[in-house]
Each structure stands twice: as C-alpha cells, then as structure tokens.
Amino acid sequence: MEREKLYIFDTTLRDGEQTPGVNLTVDEKVQIAKQLERLGVDIIEAGFAISSPADFEAIKRISREVKNSTVCSLARAVEADIKAAWDALKSAEKPRIHTFIATSDIHLKYKLRMTRDEVLKRAVEAVKMIIDISDGRAEVEFSPEDAVRTELSYLYEVLEAVIEAGAKVVNIPDTVGYAIPDEWHDRILAIRENVKNIDKAIISVHCHNDLGLATANSLLAVKAGARQVECTINGIGERAGNAAMEEIVMAIKVRKDQFPVYTDIDTTQIYRTSQLVSRLTGIIISRTKPIVGDNAFAHESGIHQHGVLAKRETYEIMKPEDIGLKESKIVLGKHSGSHAFRKKLEEMGIELSEEKLKEAFRKFKELASRKKEIFDIDIELIVEGLDEGARDKNYKLLYNQAVSGEGIIPSATVKIETPHGEKLGLAVGNGPVDATYKAIKNALNIGDEIQLKDFKIRALTSGTDALAEVFLTIEFEGMSVSGRGVDPDIVRASALAFLEALDRLEKRKKKHH
C-alpha cells in the first residue's frame, strides 16, 4: 500500500485553551509549543491573535522560537483579525493564517445575519487579503464553520471559490460534534468528488466530541481522503472537547492495514506531552483515557495478567514504550491471580518457599477483597506476618525538628534509637522532608546507595488537623521495600515511613545473607 503523509494540526493552544477553566500564561504556551515541536507536530495553532494581548504575545514568541513546525493563528474573515494575525506571525519561518466564516443557514440567519452571497464574498476577500498582507508568505487555511450542517451544494461553491482565491488547505469542521462516522465519511468523499479544483488543496477535518465520536469521525475522514487532521493533546477543547491527537496517531500506527497514511509524530513523546498539558492546564486525565490514562497499560484481572506475563500481545495491541512509558503495570487487586502475585514478589526482591507463597497469596486475596488499592507496603506486612517476631523494630524516632520558610535554608535534626544506641543526625535540603531524610541518612551513616523510588501522601481525615499518611518505596541493590507513616505532622509522617522502610531493608538483608 502506497502511503501518503497525514498532516497533524495541533490546536491545543487555541481550541484546547478554550476549555472552561483553562487559562495558560504566555510562558506556559511557549513551553507546550516547544514540546509539540519535539513531538513532531506539523502545524501548531498557537492562538487567536486578536482575542487578547496575551494570545498575540504568545503567537509572536512561538513564531520566534519554533522552527520546525508551521505556526498558525486563527482569524475571522475580517480585516482587523487578519492584520493582527500577520503582525503576530511575521517572524515565523513557516507562518499560516487560518481564517473562517460560518456557512450553515442557522449561523447565517441567527449569528451573522448575512446572505449566502455575502458570506461567499467575505470568504474570498479574506483569503486574498491574507495573501496580499503577507506578500504571499503566509499559507492560507480556510474553514466553513459548521460545515456539517451546511447544504452540500453551497459548501462546494464556497470551497471552490476560496481554493481559486489561493487557499491551500480547506478545513471541514464538525463544529458542534453532530456528525455520525458513516455520514461524515460520505460528506468528505462528496467534497472530493464534487469540488472541481479540490486537487489544489489539502482537505482537513476538525471534529468536536459532543457525541463521543470525534476520533472515529476524524479517522473515517482520513479513509475518505482527508490528509490533515485537527486535534488536541488529551482531547481538550470547547464543551466535550476535540479529537485526541494521541488516539488518532496511535490508531493509524497500530492499524496500518486500515489507513493508507503515515504521520511524522515521534510517538515516544506522547506520554510526556500529555502529562505536560495536563499539569499546565489543570485538567486531570481520566484513568481509563485511551493511550495516556493510568490504566491504559495496566492489568488487574488474573486472566489478563497471566496472559500478559506469558506474552504481552495476548492483551496489549501496542507497547507502552511506543508512547514513552517504560513498561506495563500489573495492578494487584481482588481480581489478580497467583502469577501476578508471584511476579510482584520477584520485583520486590522477596523470596518465599512454595508453602509460604501459598499462605501469603491467601492472605493477599483476603485483604484485596476488603481494600480497593493494594500498596507494596500491604504485601510487605503480609510477608512479615509469616515470620514470628518480624514486627520488632530496629529504629525508633525519638525526636525530629525541621525548619523552612521564605529566605530560610531548609534544615532538619533527628534523634533515632537504634540497637547500637541513640544516633543524632543533622542536614540541610531542598525542603523540610528532603532535609529530614538526609538527616536520617546522616544519623544512620547511610549513603546514596539507597534510592527513594516512590513517595505518596494523602489525608486520612478532613480538616486542617488531618492525619497525614505517607507511603514510600526505597531501593537498594535490586531490593525494593516500602514504608508507611501516619502523623498529623507531614514531616514526621514522612520520617516514620522512611525509618520503617529502612527497618524492613535491614531484615531483608539478613535473610539474603
């Protein structure tokens, strides 16, 4: 199959930022744009220049700093918008202005209060104006807003006219997320067959997700001949959002047999980009979100876990490494089987006889039936419970103090009771918890060979006096152990968790020797 390039037009910084509650700063927009460039996005729609001074400045800075991707600004089909867009884009190596005007009768009647002839004339004038103002430097993209509800004969007329005027990309938007996949496929096919000069422009689509069909509609449009897809990272955007870039790109990568196209996206950058956008926009990614959700490569069912451990392809159609993750996650819960439990013990460096393994698995299943989430420390406690006297502690925190604040170097002091007497430790760090951990290491004469691998904190009760529960995992020479600490003081809870993990590590070392 001879493959054509599918251009990826990312509108995270324009349509994505229109998500209610999202307000990115100029610096944040530039940061995302640079990551989109690393991802391999072909066109970055950096904003809507005339909408605000911040959008104008963001487009201007992105135009200067992004070199490999085309930088685009949205503009209504009016002179002021187009001038603002070009002023912001002038320094871009590959500038594009994306102009639009509504073409559906409902928009013409109630929003624009214009006739079809007036809209057609405005559309053509806007395309010509972009070419004139930029001396032909800016590529022109035109969108007939609400194309899904525009009468086909009129849509053909508008598209033919704007292409004749110089538009190189015609974007067909499902502005209100109304289309059904088969219907949308047929509409794109009809445009290819009935717009006389369509061979002079790239057909693009911009699908909204109001009915949950944005990705499906975009992919059907590709099958019908669209060669640009407009999308956003994590599918963010107006109302229910847009087609999600990661879903479109991975669908095309995984199902090469279905799509005669390729993209230039570096898929190993997908997860990193998704996390950056989530952090800066404040929009949490659903655990079950395809491709980038926490559960996308996680398995809890015993049948699934057994299959994945035997051969990954039994239950995974793509590799976590493809999107920039290190590995799949085997999540322990009430549905997990003995294979997954055994594998988890191996990862934690725990060796048990067959008899003790069966007993530990029985206790694990009992606990999992009562507890929603199983942490490493839960498994540690189960294993420790198999041995008499295993709960005797080597370390006891007698005293801790941490000092931090504006203009103060964070420092900590700890006193620990050990089998060899009381030990005092002092240290400075990046914060009170970091300083406390360093103080504990100093007190116990521990070096950097022990690495902190995971740290979680949550409130057990409500209110400002809530109990803080800290879970952490440390690693030493391939052995992984966990600790848990509970205290109203977050720093003390952290110290207790660290000491508990160190205590378990000492016991594990003795077993290995």
MOTASUL-V146952 format. One record per residue. N is the residue number from 0. RES is the residue in one letter. PHI is phi in whole degrees, -180 to 180 (* if undefined). PSI is psi in whole degrees, 0 to 359 (999 if undefined). OMEGA is omega in whole degrees, -180 to 180 (none if undefined). Layout:
n=N res=RES phi=PHI psi=PSI omega=OMEGA
n=N res=RES phi=PHI psi=PSI omega=OMEGA
This chain:
n=0 res=M phi=* psi=122 omega=178
n=1 res=E phi=-77 psi=125 omega=-173
n=2 res=R phi=-102 psi=139 omega=175
n=3 res=E phi=-105 psi=158 omega=179
n=4 res=K phi=-77 psi=135 omega=171
n=5 res=L phi=-103 psi=119 omega=-179
n=6 res=Y phi=-81 psi=133 omega=179
n=7 res=I phi=-102 psi=116 omega=-179
n=8 res=F phi=-105 psi=110 omega=-177
n=9 res=D phi=-96 psi=125 omega=-180
n=10 res=T phi=-117 psi=28 omega=177
n=11 res=T phi=-56 psi=320 omega=-175
n=12 res=L phi=-81 psi=352 omega=178
n=13 res=R phi=-115 psi=286 omega=179
n=14 res=D phi=-68 psi=322 omega=179
n=15 res=G phi=-61 psi=321 omega=-179
n=16 res=E phi=-73 psi=346 omega=177
n=17 res=Q phi=-79 psi=0 omega=174
n=18 res=T phi=-59 psi=129 omega=179
n=19 res=P phi=-53 psi=130 omega=179
n=20 res=G phi=94 psi=352 omega=-180
n=21 res=V phi=-98 psi=131 omega=178
n=22 res=N phi=-148 psi=93 omega=-177
n=23 res=L phi=-82 psi=143 omega=174
n=24 res=T phi=-79 psi=168 omega=179
n=25 res=V phi=-60 psi=314 omega=-180
n=26 res=D phi=-61 psi=320 omega=179
n=27 res=E phi=-66 psi=322 omega=178
n=28 res=K phi=-64 psi=319 omega=179
n=29 res=V phi=-64 psi=318 omega=179
n=30 res=Q phi=-60 psi=315 omega=178
n=31 res=I phi=-66 psi=319 omega=-179
n=32 res=A phi=-60 psi=318 omega=179
n=33 res=K phi=-65 psi=323 omega=177
n=34 res=Q phi=-71 psi=324 omega=176
n=35 res=L phi=-63 psi=324 omega=177
n=36 res=E phi=-64 psi=317 omega=177
n=37 res=R phi=-63 psi=325 omega=179
n=38 res=L phi=-65 psi=334 omega=179
n=39 res=G phi=100 psi=21 omega=179
n=40 res=V phi=-63 psi=136 omega=-179
n=41 res=D phi=-76 psi=316 omega=-179
n=42 res=I phi=-131 psi=130 omega=176
n=43 res=I phi=-109 psi=113 omega=174
n=44 res=E phi=-82 psi=100 omega=-169
n=45 res=A phi=-80 psi=348 omega=180
n=46 res=G phi=156 psi=193 omega=-177
n=47 res=F phi=-123 psi=93 omega=-165
n=48 res=A phi=-50 psi=317 omega=-174
n=49 res=I phi=-81 psi=349 omega=-172
n=50 res=S phi=-69 psi=330 omega=-180
n=51 res=S phi=-166 psi=156 omega=175
n=52 res=P phi=-59 psi=325 omega=-179
n=53 res=A phi=-66 psi=318 omega=177
n=54 res=D phi=-63 psi=317 omega=179
n=55 res=F phi=-59 psi=312 omega=-178
n=56 res=E phi=-65 psi=321 omega=180
n=57 res=A phi=-64 psi=315 omega=179
n=58 res=I phi=-62 psi=319 omega=-179
n=59 res=K phi=-62 psi=315 omega=-179
n=60 res=R phi=-69 psi=318 omega=179
n=61 res=I phi=-64 psi=323 omega=178
n=62 res=S phi=-60 psi=324 omega=-180
n=63 res=R phi=-77 psi=325 omega=-169
n=64 res=E phi=-98 psi=339 omega=179
n=65 res=V phi=-97 psi=126 omega=-175
n=66 res=K phi=-113 psi=329 omega=-172
n=67 res=N phi=-91 psi=334 omega=-180
n=68 res=S phi=-100 psi=150 omega=170
n=69 res=T phi=-68 psi=137 omega=178
n=70 res=V phi=-107 psi=131 omega=-172
n=71 res=C phi=-127 psi=147 omega=171
n=72 res=S phi=-123 psi=142 omega=175
n=73 res=L phi=-80 psi=150 omega=178
n=74 res=A phi=-155 psi=131 omega=171
n=75 res=R phi=-65 psi=165 omega=-178
n=76 res=A phi=-80 psi=56 omega=177
n=77 res=V phi=-135 psi=152 omega=-172
n=78 res=E phi=-60 psi=316 omega=-177
n=79 res=A phi=-61 psi=318 omega=179
n=80 res=D phi=-62 psi=314 omega=-176
n=81 res=I phi=-66 psi=319 omega=178
n=82 res=K phi=-64 psi=316 omega=179
n=83 res=A phi=-63 psi=318 omega=-180
n=84 res=A phi=-61 psi=315 omega=-178
n=85 res=W phi=-70 psi=322 omega=178
n=86 res=D phi=-59 psi=323 omega=-180
n=87 res=A phi=-77 psi=332 omega=-173
n=88 res=L phi=-96 psi=354 omega=-170
n=89 res=K phi=-50 psi=322 omega=-175
n=90 res=S phi=-86 psi=359 omega=-179
n=91 res=A phi=-71 psi=142 omega=177
n=92 res=E phi=-70 psi=325 omega=179
n=93 res=K phi=-132 psi=84 omega=-178
n=94 res=P phi=-85 psi=149 omega=174
n=95 res=R phi=-142 psi=139 omega=173
n=96 res=I phi=-113 psi=127 omega=-178
n=97 res=H phi=-106 psi=104 omega=-178
n=98 res=T phi=-104 psi=153 omega=-176
n=99 res=F phi=-151 psi=157 omega=170
n=100 res=I phi=-155 psi=144 omega=-178
n=101 res=A phi=-69 psi=146 omega=-178
n=102 res=T phi=-127 psi=352 omega=179
n=103 res=S phi=-77 psi=149 omega=-178
n=104 res=D phi=-60 psi=324 omega=-179
n=105 res=I phi=-65 psi=324 omega=177
n=106 res=H phi=-73 psi=320 omega=-180
n=107 res=L phi=-62 psi=319 omega=-175
n=108 res=K phi=-76 psi=313 omega=-170
n=109 res=Y phi=-99 psi=332 omega=-178
n=110 res=K phi=-101 psi=306 omega=-175
n=111 res=L phi=-86 psi=331 omega=-174
n=112 res=R phi=54 psi=49 omega=-179
n=113 res=M phi=-130 psi=159 omega=176
n=114 res=T phi=-87 psi=167 omega=178
n=115 res=R phi=-61 psi=319 omega=180
n=116 res=D phi=-63 psi=320 omega=180
n=117 res=E phi=-65 psi=320 omega=179
n=118 res=V phi=-67 psi=317 omega=178
n=119 res=L phi=-59 psi=315 omega=180
n=120 res=K phi=-63 psi=317 omega=180
n=121 res=R phi=-63 psi=319 omega=-179
n=122 res=A phi=-63 psi=313 omega=-180
n=123 res=V phi=-65 psi=317 omega=179
n=124 res=E phi=-61 psi=322 omega=-179
n=125 res=A phi=-65 psi=317 omega=179
n=126 res=V phi=-62 psi=314 omega=-180
n=127 res=K phi=-65 psi=323 omega=-179
n=128 res=M phi=-64 psi=319 omega=179
n=129 res=I phi=-62 psi=316 omega=180
n=130 res=I phi=-64 psi=317 omega=-179
n=131 res=D phi=-67 psi=311 omega=-176
n=132 res=I phi=-63 psi=324 omega=-177
n=133 res=S phi=-95 psi=5 omega=-176
n=134 res=D phi=54 psi=37 omega=177
n=135 res=G phi=79 psi=2 omega=-178
n=136 res=R phi=-75 psi=326 omega=-177
n=137 res=A phi=-86 psi=127 omega=174
n=138 res=E phi=-69 psi=145 omega=-176
n=139 res=V phi=-110 psi=127 omega=171
n=140 res=E phi=-118 psi=136 omega=180
n=141 res=F phi=-122 psi=138 omega=177
n=142 res=S phi=-124 psi=125 omega=169
n=143 res=P phi=-85 psi=98 omega=-176
n=144 res=E phi=-57 psi=141 omega=-179
n=145 res=D phi=61 psi=42 omega=-180
n=146 res=A phi=-61 psi=331 omega=-178
n=147 res=V phi=-63 psi=332 omega=-180
n=148 res=R phi=-110 psi=18 omega=178
n=149 res=T phi=-93 psi=136 omega=178
n=150 res=E phi=-59 psi=132 omega=-172
n=151 res=L phi=-58 psi=317 omega=-177
n=152 res=S phi=-61 psi=320 omega=178
n=153 res=Y phi=-71 psi=322 omega=178
n=154 res=L phi=-60 psi=316 omega=178
n=155 res=Y phi=-58 psi=316 omega=-177
n=156 res=E phi=-62 psi=315 omega=-180
n=157 res=V phi=-65 psi=313 omega=-178
n=158 res=L phi=-62 psi=316 omega=179
n=159 res=E phi=-61 psi=320 omega=-178
n=160 res=A phi=-68 psi=317 omega=-177
n=161 res=V phi=-72 psi=328 omega=176
n=162 res=I phi=-67 psi=318 omega=177
n=163 res=E phi=-61 psi=326 omega=-180
n=164 res=A phi=-77 psi=344 omega=176
n=165 res=G phi=129 psi=5 omega=178
n=166 res=A phi=-70 psi=130 omega=-179
n=167 res=K phi=-97 psi=343 omega=178
n=168 res=V phi=-134 psi=130 omega=174
n=169 res=V phi=-116 psi=117 omega=-176
n=170 res=N phi=-99 psi=128 omega=-179
n=171 res=I phi=-104 psi=103 omega=-176
n=172 res=P phi=-93 psi=137 omega=167
n=173 res=D phi=-95 psi=77 omega=-169
n=174 res=T phi=-57 psi=327 omega=-175
n=175 res=V phi=-111 psi=11 omega=178
n=176 res=G phi=63 psi=39 omega=-172
n=177 res=Y phi=-96 psi=337 omega=-171
n=178 res=A phi=-71 psi=152 omega=173
n=179 res=I phi=-107 psi=142 omega=-172
n=180 res=P phi=-48 psi=308 omega=-178
n=181 res=D phi=-62 psi=319 omega=179
n=182 res=E phi=-63 psi=317 omega=-178
n=183 res=W phi=-68 psi=319 omega=177
n=184 res=H phi=-58 psi=313 omega=-178
n=185 res=D phi=-65 psi=326 omega=-180
n=186 res=R phi=-68 psi=317 omega=179
n=187 res=I phi=-66 psi=319 omega=178
n=188 res=L phi=-62 psi=319 omega=180
n=189 res=A phi=-64 psi=322 omega=177
n=190 res=I phi=-63 psi=316 omega=179
n=191 res=R phi=-60 psi=323 omega=-174
n=192 res=E phi=-86 psi=339 omega=-171
n=193 res=N phi=-116 psi=347 omega=176
n=194 res=V phi=-91 psi=112 omega=-168
n=195 res=K phi=-57 psi=322 omega=-175
n=196 res=N phi=-106 psi=24 omega=-175
n=197 res=I phi=-62 psi=338 omega=179
n=198 res=D phi=-67 psi=348 omega=180
n=199 res=K phi=-91 psi=0 omega=-178
n=200 res=A phi=-140 psi=157 omega=174
n=201 res=I phi=-88 psi=134 omega=175
n=202 res=I phi=-87 psi=128 omega=179
n=203 res=S phi=-119 psi=159 omega=173
n=204 res=V phi=-134 psi=149 omega=179
n=205 res=H phi=-136 psi=102 omega=-172
n=206 res=C phi=-109 psi=131 omega=175
n=207 res=H phi=-93 psi=162 omega=-165
n=208 res=N phi=-110 psi=26 omega=-175
n=209 res=D phi=-58 psi=328 omega=177
n=210 res=L phi=-106 psi=13 omega=180
n=211 res=G phi=72 psi=23 omega=-173
n=212 res=L phi=-118 psi=11 omega=-173
n=213 res=A phi=-60 psi=314 omega=-179
n=214 res=T phi=-68 psi=316 omega=179
n=215 res=A phi=-60 psi=315 omega=179
n=216 res=N phi=-63 psi=318 omega=180
n=217 res=S phi=-62 psi=317 omega=-179
n=218 res=L phi=-69 psi=323 omega=176
n=219 res=L phi=-66 psi=326 omega=177
n=220 res=A phi=-65 psi=321 omega=177
n=221 res=V phi=-61 psi=317 omega=178
n=222 res=K phi=-62 psi=329 omega=-179
n=223 res=A phi=-84 psi=354 omega=176
n=224 res=G phi=123 psi=357 omega=176
n=225 res=A phi=-65 psi=140 omega=-179
n=226 res=R phi=-125 psi=14 omega=168
n=227 res=Q phi=-141 psi=138 omega=177
n=228 res=V phi=-123 psi=130 omega=177
n=229 res=E phi=-97 psi=130 omega=-171
n=230 res=C phi=-157 psi=175 omega=179
n=231 res=T phi=-134 psi=157 omega=174
n=232 res=I phi=-67 psi=132 omega=-179
n=233 res=N phi=66 psi=7 omega=177
n=234 res=G phi=71 psi=21 omega=-178
n=235 res=I phi=-73 psi=162 omega=179
n=236 res=G phi=152 psi=188 omega=-180
n=237 res=E phi=-52 psi=143 omega=176
n=238 res=R phi=50 psi=248 omega=-178
n=239 res=A phi=-87 psi=5 omega=175
n=240 res=G phi=94 psi=190 omega=-175
n=241 res=N phi=-116 psi=178 omega=170
n=242 res=A phi=-62 psi=137 omega=-178
n=243 res=A phi=-86 psi=126 omega=-178
n=244 res=M phi=-57 psi=314 omega=-175
n=245 res=E phi=-62 psi=328 omega=180
n=246 res=E phi=-71 psi=316 omega=-180
n=247 res=I phi=-64 psi=311 omega=-177
n=248 res=V phi=-63 psi=315 omega=-178
n=249 res=M phi=-73 psi=329 omega=176
n=250 res=A phi=-62 psi=318 omega=180
n=251 res=I phi=-69 psi=323 omega=180
n=252 res=K phi=-70 psi=316 omega=-177
n=253 res=V phi=-74 psi=320 omega=-177
n=254 res=R phi=-106 psi=59 omega=178
n=255 res=K phi=-58 psi=333 omega=-179
n=256 res=D phi=-68 psi=344 omega=-175
n=257 res=Q phi=-105 psi=341 omega=-173
n=258 res=F phi=-127 psi=125 omega=-178
n=259 res=P phi=-84 psi=38 omega=-176
n=260 res=V phi=-137 psi=167 omega=173
n=261 res=Y phi=-139 psi=163 omega=174
n=262 res=T phi=-124 psi=163 omega=177
n=263 res=D phi=-97 psi=17 omega=-179
n=264 res=I phi=-72 psi=133 omega=172
n=265 res=D phi=-84 psi=96 omega=-172
n=266 res=T phi=-64 psi=339 omega=179
n=267 res=T phi=-68 psi=350 omega=177
n=268 res=Q phi=-96 psi=359 omega=-174
n=269 res=I phi=-63 psi=309 omega=-176
n=270 res=Y phi=-63 psi=316 omega=180
n=271 res=R phi=-60 psi=317 omega=180
n=272 res=T phi=-66 psi=317 omega=179
n=273 res=S phi=-59 psi=315 omega=-179
n=274 res=Q phi=-66 psi=321 omega=179
n=275 res=L phi=-62 psi=313 omega=-179
n=276 res=V phi=-64 psi=319 omega=178
n=277 res=S phi=-62 psi=315 omega=-178
n=278 res=R phi=-66 psi=316 omega=-175
n=279 res=L phi=-78 psi=331 omega=179
n=280 res=T phi=-88 psi=340 omega=-177
n=281 res=G phi=79 psi=11 omega=179
n=282 res=I phi=-93 psi=114 omega=-178
n=283 res=I phi=-73 psi=136 omega=179
n=284 res=I phi=-82 psi=129 omega=178
n=285 res=S phi=-59 psi=141 omega=179
n=286 res=R phi=-59 psi=329 omega=-178
n=287 res=T phi=-98 psi=13 omega=178
n=288 res=K phi=-62 psi=129 omega=178
n=289 res=P phi=-56 psi=146 omega=175
n=290 res=I phi=73 psi=306 omega=-170
n=291 res=V phi=-113 psi=357 omega=178
n=292 res=G phi=-70 psi=156 omega=-179
n=293 res=D phi=-57 psi=329 omega=-177
n=294 res=N phi=-94 psi=0 omega=-175
n=295 res=A phi=-60 psi=327 omega=178
n=296 res=F phi=-123 psi=33 omega=-179
n=297 res=A phi=-113 psi=145 omega=-178
n=298 res=H phi=-133 psi=129 omega=176
n=299 res=E phi=-116 psi=325 omega=-179
n=300 res=S phi=-58 psi=134 omega=-179
n=301 res=G phi=-59 psi=320 omega=180
n=302 res=I phi=-63 psi=314 omega=180
n=303 res=H phi=-65 psi=316 omega=-179
n=304 res=Q phi=-62 psi=317 omega=179
n=305 res=H phi=-60 psi=315 omega=-180
n=306 res=G phi=-62 psi=312 omega=-178
n=307 res=V phi=-64 psi=320 omega=179
n=308 res=L phi=-67 psi=327 omega=178
n=309 res=A phi=-76 psi=313 omega=177
n=310 res=K phi=-158 psi=119 omega=-173
n=311 res=R phi=-53 psi=319 omega=-173
n=312 res=E phi=-65 psi=349 omega=179
n=313 res=T phi=-61 psi=324 omega=-178
n=314 res=Y phi=-133 psi=5 omega=178
n=315 res=E phi=-125 psi=124 omega=-179
n=316 res=I phi=-91 psi=353 omega=175
n=317 res=M phi=-147 psi=161 omega=-178
n=318 res=K phi=-93 psi=141 omega=177
n=319 res=P phi=-59 psi=330 omega=179
n=320 res=E phi=-63 psi=334 omega=-179
n=321 res=D phi=-61 psi=329 omega=-178
n=322 res=I phi=-106 psi=4 omega=177
n=323 res=G phi=103 psi=11 omega=175
n=324 res=L phi=-94 psi=155 omega=-178
n=325 res=K phi=-78 psi=318 omega=-175
n=326 res=E phi=-163 psi=169 omega=174
n=327 res=S phi=-73 psi=164 omega=178
n=328 res=K phi=-114 psi=128 omega=171
n=329 res=I phi=-96 psi=109 omega=-176
n=330 res=V phi=-94 psi=124 omega=-180
n=331 res=L phi=-85 psi=130 omega=179
n=332 res=G phi=-160 psi=191 omega=-174
n=333 res=K phi=-68 psi=343 omega=180
n=334 res=H phi=-91 psi=355 omega=-176
n=335 res=S phi=-72 psi=151 omega=179
n=336 res=G phi=-107 psi=181 omega=-175
n=337 res=S phi=-67 psi=329 omega=-180
n=338 res=H phi=-62 psi=315 omega=-179
n=339 res=A phi=-67 psi=321 omega=180
n=340 res=F phi=-65 psi=317 omega=178
n=341 res=R phi=-62 psi=317 omega=180
n=342 res=K phi=-62 psi=320 omega=179
n=343 res=K phi=-63 psi=318 omega=178
n=344 res=L phi=-61 psi=321 omega=178
n=345 res=E phi=-63 psi=317 omega=180
n=346 res=E phi=-63 psi=327 omega=-180
n=347 res=M phi=-85 psi=358 omega=178
n=348 res=G phi=76 psi=25 omega=-178
n=349 res=I phi=-101 psi=125 omega=178
n=350 res=E phi=-112 psi=128 omega=180
n=351 res=L phi=-132 psi=150 omega=173
n=352 res=S phi=-69 psi=163 omega=-179
n=353 res=E phi=-58 psi=320 omega=-179
n=354 res=E phi=-64 psi=313 omega=-180
n=355 res=K phi=-71 psi=327 omega=178
n=356 res=L phi=-62 psi=316 omega=179
n=357 res=K phi=-63 psi=319 omega=180
n=358 res=E phi=-67 psi=319 omega=179
n=359 res=A phi=-64 psi=319 omega=-180
n=360 res=F phi=-65 psi=322 omega=178
n=361 res=R phi=-62 psi=316 omega=180
n=362 res=K phi=-68 psi=324 omega=178
n=363 res=F phi=-62 psi=315 omega=-179
n=364 res=K phi=-64 psi=324 omega=177
n=365 res=E phi=-64 psi=315 omega=-179
n=366 res=L phi=-67 psi=318 omega=-177
n=367 res=A phi=-64 psi=333 omega=179
n=368 res=S phi=-73 psi=343 omega=-179
n=369 res=R phi=-107 psi=342 omega=-170
n=370 res=K phi=-122 psi=130 omega=-177
n=371 res=K phi=-66 psi=318 omega=-175
n=372 res=E phi=-126 psi=131 omega=180
n=373 res=I phi=-103 psi=121 omega=178
n=374 res=F phi=-97 psi=164 omega=177
n=375 res=D phi=-56 psi=322 omega=-177
n=376 res=I phi=-64 psi=329 omega=177
n=377 res=D phi=-63 psi=320 omega=179
n=378 res=I phi=-68 psi=320 omega=177
n=379 res=E phi=-57 psi=315 omega=-178
n=380 res=L phi=-66 psi=322 omega=177
n=381 res=I phi=-62 psi=313 omega=-179
n=382 res=V phi=-65 psi=318 omega=179
n=383 res=E phi=-63 psi=326 omega=-180
n=384 res=G phi=-67 psi=346 omega=179
n=385 res=L phi=-77 psi=340 omega=-177
n=386 res=D phi=-111 psi=134 omega=177
n=387 res=E phi=-70 psi=142 omega=177
n=388 res=G phi=75 psi=7 omega=-176
n=389 res=A phi=-71 psi=345 omega=-176
n=390 res=R phi=-88 psi=355 omega=176
n=391 res=D phi=-63 psi=130 omega=-175
n=392 res=K phi=-99 psi=141 omega=176
n=393 res=N phi=-81 psi=328 omega=-173
n=394 res=Y phi=-121 psi=140 omega=175
n=395 res=K phi=-135 psi=129 omega=180
n=396 res=L phi=-81 psi=114 omega=-179
n=397 res=L phi=-91 psi=326 omega=-173
n=398 res=Y phi=-158 psi=140 omega=171
n=399 res=N phi=-149 psi=144 omega=176
n=400 res=Q phi=-145 psi=135 omega=177
n=401 res=A phi=-131 psi=140 omega=-179
n=402 res=V phi=-125 psi=130 omega=176
n=403 res=S phi=-157 psi=167 omega=-179
n=404 res=G phi=157 psi=175 omega=180
n=405 res=E phi=-61 psi=123 omega=178
n=406 res=G phi=80 psi=5 omega=180
n=407 res=I phi=-114 psi=135 omega=175
n=408 res=I phi=-75 psi=120 omega=-179
n=409 res=P phi=-59 psi=132 omega=180
n=410 res=S phi=-141 psi=160 omega=-178
n=411 res=A phi=-148 psi=150 omega=175
n=412 res=T phi=-130 psi=136 omega=178
n=413 res=V phi=-135 psi=150 omega=171
n=414 res=K phi=-126 psi=126 omega=-173
n=415 res=I phi=-126 psi=134 omega=174
n=416 res=E phi=-87 psi=126 omega=-179
n=417 res=T phi=-128 psi=171 omega=176
n=418 res=P phi=-61 psi=344 omega=-178
n=419 res=H phi=-109 psi=20 omega=179
n=420 res=G phi=104 psi=180 omega=-179
n=421 res=E phi=-78 psi=139 omega=-179
n=422 res=K phi=-123 psi=138 omega=-180
n=423 res=L phi=-111 psi=138 omega=178
n=424 res=G phi=-136 psi=140 omega=177
n=425 res=L phi=-132 psi=148 omega=179
n=426 res=A phi=-167 psi=162 omega=170
n=427 res=V phi=-114 psi=159 omega=-179
n=428 res=G phi=-158 psi=191 omega=-179
n=429 res=N phi=-79 psi=345 omega=179
n=430 res=G phi=-167 psi=179 omega=-176
n=431 res=P phi=-64 psi=322 omega=180
n=432 res=V phi=-70 psi=314 omega=178
n=433 res=D phi=-59 psi=316 omega=180
n=434 res=A phi=-64 psi=320 omega=180
n=435 res=T phi=-65 psi=317 omega=179
n=436 res=Y phi=-64 psi=320 omega=178
n=437 res=K phi=-68 psi=324 omega=178
n=438 res=A phi=-66 psi=320 omega=177
n=439 res=I phi=-64 psi=317 omega=178
n=440 res=K phi=-61 psi=319 omega=179
n=441 res=N phi=-65 psi=319 omega=-179
n=442 res=A phi=-63 psi=322 omega=-176
n=443 res=L phi=-99 psi=7 omega=178
n=444 res=N phi=57 psi=48 omega=180
n=445 res=I phi=-106 psi=138 omega=180
n=446 res=G phi=-100 psi=196 omega=-177
n=447 res=D phi=-79 psi=3 omega=179
n=448 res=E phi=-68 psi=340 omega=175
n=449 res=I phi=-96 psi=119 omega=-175
n=450 res=Q phi=-111 psi=136 omega=174
n=451 res=L phi=-82 psi=118 omega=-174
n=452 res=K phi=-104 psi=333 omega=-178
n=453 res=D phi=-151 psi=145 omega=-178
n=454 res=F phi=-149 psi=120 omega=178
n=455 res=K phi=-130 psi=143 omega=178
n=456 res=I phi=-136 psi=141 omega=177
n=457 res=R phi=-150 psi=158 omega=178
n=458 res=A phi=-90 psi=130 omega=179
n=459 res=L phi=-84 psi=335 omega=179
n=460 res=T phi=-133 psi=171 omega=-180
n=461 res=S phi=-94 psi=167 omega=178
n=462 res=G phi=96 psi=168 omega=-178
n=463 res=T phi=-71 psi=343 omega=179
n=464 res=D phi=-101 psi=24 omega=-177
n=465 res=A phi=-61 psi=148 omega=173
n=466 res=L phi=-74 psi=132 omega=177
n=467 res=A phi=-96 psi=132 omega=177
n=468 res=E phi=-114 psi=124 omega=-179
n=469 res=V phi=-114 psi=128 omega=171
n=470 res=F phi=-113 psi=137 omega=175
n=471 res=L phi=-147 psi=160 omega=177
n=472 res=T phi=-130 psi=134 omega=175
n=473 res=I phi=-119 psi=159 omega=-178
n=474 res=E phi=-133 psi=138 omega=179
n=475 res=F phi=-148 psi=118 omega=178
n=476 res=E phi=48 psi=47 omega=177
n=477 res=G phi=85 psi=350 omega=178
n=478 res=M phi=-92 psi=134 omega=180
n=479 res=S phi=-118 psi=125 omega=179
n=480 res=V phi=-133 psi=156 omega=-176
n=481 res=S phi=-120 psi=162 omega=176
n=482 res=G phi=-143 psi=156 omega=179
n=483 res=R phi=-136 psi=137 omega=177
n=484 res=G phi=-136 psi=140 omega=180
n=485 res=V phi=-130 psi=128 omega=179
n=486 res=D phi=-168 psi=151 omega=175
n=487 res=P phi=-62 psi=334 omega=179
n=488 res=D phi=-92 psi=118 omega=-177
n=489 res=I phi=-59 psi=320 omega=-178
n=490 res=V phi=-65 psi=316 omega=-180
n=491 res=R phi=-67 psi=320 omega=177
n=492 res=A phi=-60 psi=321 omega=178
n=493 res=S phi=-65 psi=318 omega=179
n=494 res=A phi=-64 psi=317 omega=-180
n=495 res=L phi=-63 psi=320 omega=179
n=496 res=A phi=-65 psi=319 omega=-179
n=497 res=F phi=-64 psi=315 omega=-180
n=498 res=L phi=-66 psi=323 omega=178
n=499 res=E phi=-65 psi=320 omega=178
n=500 res=A phi=-66 psi=319 omega=178
n=501 res=L phi=-64 psi=322 omega=178
n=502 res=D phi=-63 psi=316 omega=179
n=503 res=R phi=-65 psi=323 omega=179
n=504 res=L phi=-62 psi=317 omega=179
n=505 res=E phi=-61 psi=317 omega=180
n=506 res=K phi=-66 psi=322 omega=179
n=507 res=R phi=-66 psi=319 omega=179
n=508 res=K phi=-59 psi=316 omega=-179
n=509 res=K phi=-63 psi=322 omega=179
n=510 res=K phi=-66 psi=323 omega=-178
n=511 res=H phi=-74 psi=337 omega=-180
n=512 res=H phi=-104 psi=999 omega=none
